[in-house]
Amino acid sequence: MDINKLTIGEVATVEDMAGLPIAALGDPEKPKGKLMVALAYVINKRENPKYTKFEAEQLTMDEMTELLGMNEEDEELGK
């Protein structure tokens, strides 16, 4: 999922849940756990309105990477 495709409301939800701006994803000094939970929550909520924060918290890093499409970027670069 391209985070640029999030609605403004989804961005606001992510920022409210994480207590950080979504731009903190690119800041190596900022914690990422709450941001990743919030992103997983809003992304999965699109497909499943009953998806919960608890379910998002149970994702592995591999699952989160896949959800954000980061594996696709690596494949395109030949990694």
C-alpha positions as CSV (number, residue, x, y, z in Angstrom):
1,M,0.0,0.0,0.0
2,D,1.3,3.4,-0.9
3,I,0.8,5.6,2.1
4,N,0.3,8.5,-0.2
5,K,-3.1,6.8,-1.1
6,L,-4.3,7.2,2.5
7,T,-7.2,9.7,2.9
8,I,-6.7,12.7,5.1
9,G,-9.0,11.1,7.6
10,E,-6.9,8.0,7.7
11,V,-3.7,10.1,8.1
12,A,-5.4,11.9,11.0
13,T,-6.3,8.5,12.6
14,V,-2.8,7.2,12.2
15,E,-1.4,10.4,13.8
16,D,-3.9,10.3,16.6
17,M,-3.2,6.7,17.4
18,A,0.6,7.0,17.2
19,G,0.9,10.4,18.8
20,L,3.4,11.3,16.0
21,P,3.1,12.8,12.5
22,I,3.1,10.3,9.7
23,A,6.3,12.0,8.4
24,A,8.0,10.4,11.5
25,L,8.3,7.2,9.4
26,G,11.2,8.8,7.6
27,D,12.9,10.0,10.8
28,P,15.4,7.4,12.1
29,E,15.3,9.0,15.5
30,K,11.5,8.5,16.0
31,P,9.9,5.4,17.4
32,K,8.0,3.4,14.8
33,G,6.0,0.8,16.7
34,K,2.8,2.9,17.3
35,L,3.0,4.3,13.8
36,M,3.2,0.8,12.3
37,V,0.2,-0.4,14.4
38,A,-1.8,2.6,13.3
39,L,-0.9,2.2,9.7
40,A,-1.8,-1.5,9.7
41,Y,-5.0,-0.7,11.5
42,V,-6.2,1.9,8.9
43,I,-5.0,-0.1,5.9
44,N,-6.6,-3.3,7.0
45,K,-9.8,-1.5,8.1
46,R,-10.4,-0.6,4.4
47,E,-10.9,-4.3,3.6
48,N,-12.4,-5.4,6.9
49,P,-14.4,-2.9,8.9
50,K,-14.2,-5.1,11.9
51,Y,-10.4,-5.2,12.0
52,T,-9.1,-4.2,15.4
53,K,-6.1,-2.5,16.8
54,F,-5.3,-5.7,18.7
55,E,-5.1,-7.6,15.3
56,A,-2.7,-4.9,14.0
57,E,-0.5,-5.3,17.1
58,Q,-0.1,-9.0,16.3
59,L,1.4,-8.5,12.9
60,T,5.1,-9.5,12.4
61,M,7.6,-7.2,10.9
62,D,7.5,-9.4,7.7
63,E,3.8,-9.0,7.5
64,M,4.0,-5.2,8.0
65,T,6.7,-5.0,5.3
66,E,4.4,-6.9,3.0
67,L,1.4,-4.7,3.9
68,L,3.3,-1.6,3.0
69,G,4.6,-3.1,-0.2
70,M,8.2,-2.8,0.8
71,N,9.0,-6.3,-0.5
72,E,7.7,-5.2,-3.9
73,E,10.2,-2.3,-4.0
74,D,13.1,-4.7,-3.1
75,E,12.0,-7.0,-5.9
76,E,11.9,-4.2,-8.4
77,L,15.5,-3.3,-7.4
78,G,16.6,-6.9,-7.9
79,K,17.1,-7.6,-4.2
